[in-house]
């Protein structure tokens, strides 16, 4: 039996009044993490395939809107838990 893999996660608090779909980007690759309801908080596991020497960017896509909000590029290492907040005025 191999050693357990470290879990890499992102904890996102959505302070906006819109439900959002969250994505993680690495270079040209985009992976859907899941949904966060308005005024809700969720923790998502970041797929191990997304963790490498390059940075990650997180994107919130509000349901029913064409506007999105993105984080800056962030250096994320295996085992990290990233904490993000979507402010009420993000969209």
N, C-alpha and C positions, 0 to 999 in steps of 0.2 A: 504494500500500500504506500503510495507516494505521500509527500508532505502536503498538508492542506494549503490551498492557494489563499493569498491575502485578498480580502474583499475590498474593492475600490468603489466608493459610493459618492453620490451627490445628494445633499439635503436641500430642498428648495421650498421656500415659503412664498406663496403667491398672495400678495397684499392687494392685488388688483380686483376689480369687479367682474373680470372675464375668466371663464374656464380656459386653460391653456393646454396645448400639447407640447411636450418638451423633447428636444433633440440634442444630441451631442455630435459635434463635428471634429474630424481630424483630417486635415488637408482637404481633399475633395470627397471624403467619405462622410455620410450622415446616417445616424442611427436614431430611431425613435426610442425614447426612454419610457414615455407614458403620459398620462393625463394628470393634471392638478386642478381641482375645482377652485372657483373664486374663493378667496380668503382661506385657502387650505394649505397644508404642508404635506409633502411626500418625500420619501427617501427612495432613490433608484440605484440599483447596482449598475456600475459602468462596465460594459463588456470588456473582458481582458484583452480582446483583439484591438481595442481602441487605445490602450495604454502603450506608449512607446516613447522614443526620445523627443517626439514633437509635442507641441502644446495642443490643448483641447479648447473648444469654444462651445458654449451652451446657448441654445436658442429657444425662446418661448414664442409659440405661434398661437395667438388667441383665436378661439373658436368663433367663426362668423366675421372675422376681420381680415383685411389684407396687410395689416401692419404687424411687424414682429419686433422682438427685443432680443439682443444678443449680449453675451458677456464679452469681456476682453479675452484674448488668448491666455490660457492659464496652464502652467506647468503642473501636471498631475502625475504622481508616482503611485505605483502599486501599494495598496493599503491605505491610501489617503481617503479622507472624507471631506469633500468640498461642500461649503455652505454658501448658498446664494439666496438672495431676496429679490423678488419681482416687486418693485414699488407700485403704489396705487396709480401713479401717473405714467406707467411704462408704455401705454398704448394710446 
